[in-house]
Amino acid sequence: MTLTRRQALRLLALGTVAAGTSGCSLFAGTPQPRLLPSAAPLPAPFRVPLPVPVIAKPTRTDGAADYYDLAQRAADLEILPGLTTRIRGYDGSFPGPTIQARSGRRTVVRVSNGLDAPTVTHLHGGHTPPESDGYPTDLVQPGTRRDHTFPLDQRAATLWYHDHRMDYTGPQVWNGLAGFFLVGDAEEEALPLPAGERDIPLMICDRSFAADGSMHYPGFADRPGVREPYMGGVLGDVILVNGAPWPELRVARARYRLRLLNASNARAYELSLSPGGTIVQIGSDGGLLTAPKPLSRLRLAPAERADVIVDFSAHRVGDHVELRNLAGEGPQARVMRFLVDRAEKDDSAIPRTLSVVERLDPAKARMTRDFEFTSGSLHGGTGWLINGRPYAPGRIEARPRLGDVEIWRLTSDVAHPVHLHLAHFQVLSVNGERQAGPPEWKDTVELRDAQTVEIITRFTGYRGRYVMHCHNLEHEDMAMMADFEVV
């Protein structure tokens, strides 16, 4: 009997489960993420304080909207002690300013390009009209600007904005074009969760540095993509949190809300506390969970977010608590450290019930679609394909109808974090096993090696053209993207 490629991938996925393996490729020769060593000396950990991104202030407000101006420009920062790094960031910072918005209130962001290359800005996790979504060829040329209108008809959630230029997302984000976009609503504000200075966004990413302090990236100067052997993804050897290497945060003996974002190009993290402790997850990509989820470790693939509560009252003043990466080795196994340095009153709590999350019914799905994420031939070399084809802007791979529920079956060769624009979704099954527990809203799901994941979503809000793609940014830039159109 001759197997189709899809059948072979599914059999390999079942073999992975039966063997109990994870993290190793079943496809010899398929490019894997690779570490790019720094030429600059790696700094000692926990020597610099954690920076907290500045809160963007509206340039004006009216009865209908808040208006923000973000200027993309280069700036020289000291990221590694004693060295200067040229970044390309929003308002010349890395991360960019944090925008705090409110569900249901229109937010207009004007992005001005003061760089020497075109850019595209995408609100990741935004329920956004197509003309403001950051389609990869909606270029903002140097010296021009573009207004992005975000109606924010969605739940409170930790979102982020970043560059999305076709073929160049990897180097653009690597060099600093990313920032937080936090959406709040009345439901979340009514909960006694940690707030104010105890509500902290943490952008975690890895970077590598040349001897002069510049952010080293193995791309071509004259064409898109990365050089061999980095086509599987670029891994940095310096872990940055909010743009600082292995920083330290002084905390009180109290609960803290940490908004975790994996903004790495290709690195996944298995986060845990040392010398032990519980991470209580309260939110995912699409906002609050139905109930708190106590965890000893938390995995985040590129672009995934998790809102968590860490209670430092279990520690004494003077204790150190380290956030570690169980998926890393050596320096990459460390992320940041907390120093418990004071006692303070804490009125926060973790409610037993957080929110009501509608469970989408598979019986109401109008259609099931299959998408295979695999490597393949591209322009005489290796690229990354969806259903055997490289990305072609304007070629529509699916036309869901507005208001319809659909199931999309995603199959991988090696690991691919898959991001769907416009529509949040729920994970139905992994390798044929239905997911137990309460539903949660996601916009990015990690496919592990030789894995099939079914997601279910309802297409609401807007008709128009959007994209689905792998959020390993090197895979994305090497053609692992597809258009769909809501009709």
Buried (B, 14 or more C-beta within 10 A) or exposed (E): EEEEEBEEBBEBBBEBBEEEEEEEBBBEEBBBBBBBEBEBEBBEBBEBEBBBBEEBEBEEEEEEBBBBBBBBBBBEBEBBEEBEBBBBBBBBBBBBBBBBBBBEBBBBBBBBBBBEBBBBBBBBBBBBBBBBBBBBEBBBEEEEBBEBBBBBBBBBBBBBBBBBBBBBBBBBBBBBBBBBBBBBBEBBEEBEBBEEEBBBBBBBBBBBBBEEBBBBBBBEEEEBBBEEEBBBBBBBBBBBBBBBBBBBBEBBBBBBBBBBBBBBBBBBBBBBBBEEBBBBBBBBBBBBBBBBBEBEBBBBBBBBBBBBBBBBEEBEEEBEBBBBBBBBEEBBBBBBBBBBEEEEEBEBEBEEEBBEBEEBEBEEBEEEBEBBBBBBEBEEEBBBBBBEEBBEEEEEBBEBEEEBBBBBBBBBBBBBBBBBBBBBBBBBBBBEEEBEEBBBBBBBBBBBBBBBBBBBBBBBBBEBBBBBBBBBBBBBBBBBBBBBBBE
